[in-house]
């Protein structure tokens, strides 16, 4: 039976949602529009809308009211409790001076606009991210890849003053709210224990180090032959991407050939429809192809937290962009299948950032899965068998390489927020050398540390990338073993397996954020989050 305090809390939440729901839609739609147009005025509109929404949560009286509801023993309804928990975290992080909040939003808007519209130059010619990636991947000239990598890093110098400014401002806010720094605050307000995260990353460092050393030696031997240089002369520019966050393709088999004459959008539609997770409406809402000044990366956004879900992509007919397409629509199907009837607005979201990313990563990997290529692109069984070993080794190297990049990002951000006044380029290079085992460039100026967009726009977030890889392996293992009743963990694509779609909808998507992620993970997979399936799948 609902008591009087629960009625008050429910009325408070209903009134709050009535105010913020339309503002939330204005924020998300204006950001999407700015991402497509790249116009400074559109980014300014987005920033203004964001500030309007953020300012609501600076109200100290309302924060104290939510806090009193949280602390009361009279709130017994579990759904109401969960809504109040989410509301408390939203207010807590914004109990700061309004001028500082406005300054943070303004600086962030400037950074986002700079990243979105920046185009590096090679020989005074502007190039896109796709063109940079193509040079780094295909060129056999050390000078050419050096030029491309240096060009890709120019954005760091372009944005560094604003990034450093916002880093220090974030720390000021964290101090005012009683935290050691912004890194600690971010984890705690995202329902994560900094000590637990550090211990897990130390465990994963130990778990992956030896396998990574062996895998990197294979990569270095390949690059030595490719560029006709000694292993000792291999530098960061040779690793086929600007951050060595993806493993270079070292086999003679290029999966791009399977996609070069394919319609990437139609392949995505065909696949997700086969799982009874249709995406036709999602595709029609999205912006999927390159445009001048458009945001060059990719993301999924839920405009109204109900049905208006959109994806930004920059499609090319290759394996990388097939991965990206499957990844982003993995996010989209998660959002689409959160139960709108039983999930209130404040909980109409993924259980956690890394739960939606786990789904996206699991689906993205299928772009390099030989069974998926056979099922969706209709290659023969013999051809599938011919490429299987090489595909698996590439995927294994990909995970090892990525796991070490995640170590770098986590440890760099943790150290940067601990002391933003140190030499951040030296800090980054020290950490890269230790965890990715790449030589540092000699006499290199600039601000490479700021060239990774996540440092500026998704602060203290990147560590989740590795957490969701653990969860992706755990969900994949559970589906193969308990849903498909199979012991074949290598050759699965889930194609035409409607039971997989049913499982995902019922156990992972539908509840939204009604439960803490740990509760949801254990309910959906039968176990708490564990690295053992990631280790079994990729480390051996």
N, C-alpha and C positions, 0 to 999 in steps of 0.2 A: 504494500500500500504506500502511495506517495505521501511523504510528510511535507510539512510546510516549507522547510528549507530546500527540499528538492524541487518544490514548485517555484520557489524564488530563483534557484539556479537555472531551472529550465527556462523561465521567463527571461532571465538575463542573457542566456545563450541565444534564444530565439530572436531577441531584439538585436543582439550583436551581429548575428548572421544576416539579418535583414539589412543592416548597414554595410557590412563588408562584402557580401556576395556580389553586388553590382560593381563595387570598386575593384574587387579581384578580377572581374571580367574585363574591366577597362585596362587594368595593368597588363594582363596577359595578351589581350588583343593588340594593344599598342606596341608591346615588345615584339610580337610576331610581325606586325606591319613594318616596324623599324628594321627588323632582321632582313626582310625582303627588299626594302627600298634602299637601305644604307644611308638614308638622308639624316643629317644632323638634327634637323627640326623634328623628325619623327622620333629620334632617340631622346630628344628633349621632352617631347610629349610623354614618352614612356617613363622618363625619370620623374616628371611632375606627378603622374598618376601613381607611381611607386611611392613617392613621398607622402601623398595623401593617405594611402593605405597604411604605410608604416607609422604615420603620426597618430593614428587611432590607438595604436598599442603603447604610446607613451603616457597615456592617461593613468596617473598614479592612483586615483581613487578606484578606478575600475580594476586595476591590478590588485589592490588590497582586497577588493570584494572577491575576486577570483581566488585569491590566496586564502581568504576565510572559508570559502566553500571547500577548497582542497583539504584544509586542516580540520574540518568538522567531521565528527564521527557520525553525523546524521545523514550524510550522503551515502546511500547504500546501493543505488542503482549502478551496476557496473558500466553500462554504456554512458551514463551521465558522468561518472567518474573519469572515464577515458576522455570524454570531450573536455572536461575541466583541466585535465592534465595537459592536453594539447594547447588549450587556451593559456594556461599558466606559462608554458614555455614561450609562447608567442609574445606575451606581455613582458616576461622577465628579460628577454634579450633586448628590449627596447625601452627600458626604464632609464633613459638618458636624456641629456639636454637636446631640445628640439633643433637647435642650431647645428649641433654636431651631427644629428641624424640627417638634416638637410645637406650638410657638407658631404657626408659619406655617400648619399645617394647621387649628388651632383658629380663627385669625383668618379664614382663607379660608372655613371652614364658616359662621362668623357672617355674612360678606358674602354668601355664596350664599343663605343663608336669608333675609336681609333683601331681597335682590333678588327672590327668588321670591315672597315673601309681601307685598311692598309694593304697595299700591293707592293711586294718586294720588287727590286729591279736587278736585272742581269744585263750588263752592257747597256745601261740606260733604258732598257725595255722593261715595262711592267709585266709581271708574270703572276699567275694564280697559284694557289696552293696545290691544285691538281698538277700544274706544270712543274712546279718544284718537286713534287713527289715523283713524277715521271722521270725527271733527270736523275734524282738520287737513286732510283730503282734500276734504271736501264743503262746509264752511262758507264763506260769503262775508263774514263779519263779522270785522273785524280784532280786535275785543275778544274775540270767542269763541275765535278761534285763539290769541290771546295767553294766555287763561286755560288752554287745553288744553296749550299748550307749557310754560307755567310749571309746571303740575301734573305734567307728565311729567318735568320736571327736578328735582322735589322729592326724588327718590330720591338724587340726588347729595349733598345735604346730609345725608340719612339715613345714607349709607354712608361718607362722606368720611373720618371719623377712622380707621376700620378700614382703608380702602384706603391711606391715607397711611402708616399703621403697617406694613402688609405690604409696601409699596413699599420703605420704608427697611430692613426686615428682609431682603428679597430682596437688596438691595444689600450688606448686611453679609455675607450668605452668599457672594455673588459675590467680594467682596474676599478673604474667607478662602480661597477656591479659586483665587485668583491672577488674577482678571479685573478690568477697570476698573470695571465695574458689571454689573447684572443683565441689561441689554439686550444688551451684548456677549456675556455668557455664554450667554444663551438662544439667540442665533443660532449661535454656534460649536458648542454642544452639540446643535443641530438640523441639523448638517452644512451650515451656511450661512456664507459669508464676509461679515462686516459691510461690508467695503470694496466687495465686488461688489454687495451690496444697495443701498448708498448710490449707487453709480454708476448702477445700473439705475433707481432712483427719480428721479435727476436727469435721466436720459435721457427717462423717461416724462413728467416735468414739462414738459420742453421740447417733447415730441412732442404733448402734449394741450392745452397752454396756449391757443394761438390758437383752436383748435376749441372749447374750453370757453368762452372769452370770447364767441364768436359764439352758441353754444348758450344760454349763460346770458342773453344779451340777448333771445333769443326767449322764454325762460322769464319774464324780468322784465316784458316787454311783456304777456304773458298774465296775469301776476299783477296788474299795474297795472289792467288791464281788469276782472279778476275782483273785486278789492276796491275798485275805483273810487278809486284813490290814484295819486299820481305815482310814477314809477320811483324817484325819490330817497327816497321814504318807505317803500320795501319793506324789511322787517326779517326776521330769522331766522324768526319765527313764521309768515311767509306762505308758506314753501317746502314745505308739505304733509307734512313729517315733522320729527321733533325734531332731526335731525342733518344734514339736506340730504344724505343718503346715497343717496336715490332721487330721480330726476327727477320733478317734478310732471307730472301728465297735462295736456298743453296742447292736445291735439286735441279736437274735438267728439265723437270716437268713444270710448266707454267700453267696454272689454273685459269689464267686470263683468257686462254683460247676457248674455254667453254662458255664464256660470257660475252665475247666481243661482238657477236652477232645476235645477242639476245636482248629482249625487252625486260630490263631489270624490274620494272614495276609489275609487269604481268607475271613474272616468276614469283614475286612476293605474293601477289593476289592468289595465284594458283596454289601455292604452298599453304598459306594460312587458311584458305577456304577448305583445303583437304582436312584440316584439323577441326572443322566446324567452328572456326574463329574468323569469320569473314571480315575483310578490311576494305571493302568497296567504298563505304562511306568515309572511312579515314583517308583513303587516297584522294577522294574528291575534295576534301577539306585542305589538303596539304600543298606545299610548294616544293617541288622535287628536283628542279633542274637549275643549272647555273644561270645567273643574271649579273649584269654589271652592278658592282657595289653590294651585292647580296652577301649576307653572312656565309662564310665559306666552309664552316664546319657543319654539324648536324645536331638536331635535338628534336624531342617530342614535347608538346605542351598541351595541357588540358585547359582550354580557354575558360570554361564555365564550371569546371569540376563535375560535369555531368556527361554531356554528349559531344560537345564541340571540341574534338581532339585533333590536333594537327601535327604534321611532321615537316621539318625543314631538312632537305638533303640537297646535294649537288651531284646528281647521278652521272656516272660514266659507266660504260659497259665493260667492267672488269671485276675481278674477284674482290678487291678491296671495297668497292662501292656496293657490291652485292651483300657483303658482310654488313656494311653500314645500314643498308636498307632493311635487312632482316632484323638488325639490332633495334633500330628506331621504331619499327612497327611491332617489335616485341614489347617495348614500352607502351605503345598505343593500345595493343590488345589488353594489356593489364588494366590500363585506365578505363577502357571501354567496358570491361566486364566486372568492375566494382559494382556491387548491387546498389542501384540508386534508391530502392525502396527502403531497405533496412540499414543504409549507411548514411548517417547525417553529414551535412556539409563539412563540418570540421574534421571528420574522419574519412572523407571521400578522397583518399590518397593511398598510395602503397604503404604497406606495413612499415617500411623504412626505405631510404634511398637505395640501400644495397639489395633489397629484395626485388625491386623492379629492375635494377641493373643486372641482377643474376639471371632473370628471365631474358633480358635483352642480349646478354653475353652468350647464353646457352643457344639462342636462336642464331645469333650472328656467326657463330663457329660453323654452322652447317654449310656456309658458303665454301668452305674448304674440306668438307666431309665427302669422301668418294661415294658413300651410299646415298647421300642427299643428291649429289650430282647425277647419279644413276637414276634415282627415282623421279627427280623433277626435270632433268634435262634429257633423260632417255638415252644415256650412253649404255653400252653393252656390259654384261657381267664381266667379260674378259678385260675390257678396258678399265673397269672399276678395279679389278684385281691388280692390274698393271700399275695403277697409280696409288694404291692403298698404302703401301709401306712408306712411300715418299710423303704422302699427305699426312700420315700420322706423325712422322718425324718432324715435319714442318710445324704441325700444331703443337707438338711437345716443346720444340724450341721456342715457338711463339710464347707459350705460357711461361717458360723459364725466363726468357728475356723480359717479358712484361712484369713478372713478379719482382725482378730486380729494379725495374724502373719505378714500381710502386714504392719500394723501399726508399729510393732516392727522394721521391716527392714527399712522402710522409716525414722523413727525417729532416729534409730541408725546411719544410714549413714549421715543424716543431722548433728547430733551432732558430729560424728567422724571427718568429714571434717572441722567442725567448730573448733575442737581442737583435733588433733590426738595424742597429747602428754599426754592426760588424761589416767586414768586406764580404758582401753577399755573393759576388762572383767567385771568390776564393772558397767560400763555404760550399757553394754548389759543386765546384770542381773537386774539392776534397771528398765530398759524399759520392759523386759520380765515380771517382777513381776507386773508392773503397767497395761500393756495391755493384756497379756495372763493370768495373775493372777496365775502364777506357782511359787511355792516356789523355792528359790535359794538353790543350794547345799551348804553344809557347808564345809569350808576348801578345796575347789576344786581349784587345780592349773591348769596349762595348758593355752591354748589360744583358748577357745571355740569361741570367737568372730570371729576368722578367719576361722572357719570350714565350713562356708556356702560359697559355690563356687561363688555365685553371688557377694559377697563383693569384691572379687578379679577380677573376669573375666567379670562381667556385672555391673560395678559400677553405682550407682544412677539410677538404672533401675527398681528395684523391685516394686516401687510404682505403676508402670504401670500395674502390675498384678491385683491390685484392680480396677484400672480404666477400664481395659478390662473386668472385671467381670460385672461392671455396663453396659458396652456397649453390652456384650453378652446377658444380660437379656433384654436390649432394642431391640436388633435385633430379639431375639427369640419371644418377645411379638409382634413385628411388623409382623413377618412371620405368626404367628398363627392368628392374628386378620385380617390382610390386604391381605395376600397371600392365606392362607388356609381358610379364612372366618369362623373361629371357635372361640368359647368362652371357649374351653377346654384347659387351659394352663398347665395342669399337664400331660396329657396322649398324648404326641406328640413325634414321632420319626423322622418325615419327610421321612420315608422309602417309596420308590417308588413315591415320590412327585417330579417329574421333574420340576414342576413350582418353587420349592424352589431353585433348581440349577440355573434355568434361572434368578431368582431374584438376587441371590448372584453374579452371573457372571456380570449381567448388572449394578447393583447398587453399588456393593462393590468391586469386584475383578477387573473388566475391567479398571477402570480409573487409577489404580496404585496410584501414588503420584501427579497426575496432579492438585489436589485441596488440600487445607489445610484440615486437618482431620475434623475440625468443619463443614466445608462446605459439605464434603462428608457424615458425619453422619446425618446432617439435611436433605440432599437430599435423603439419603437411608432410613431413618426412619420417616421423617416428623417432627423431633424434634431435638433440641440440646441435647448433652449428659446430662442425668439426672439420679439420683440415685433412682427415684421413682419405676421403674420396678424391680430393684434389691431388693428394700424393699418389694414390693408386692410379689415377688417370694420366698424370703428366710427369711424375718424378720417378716412380718405380722403386 
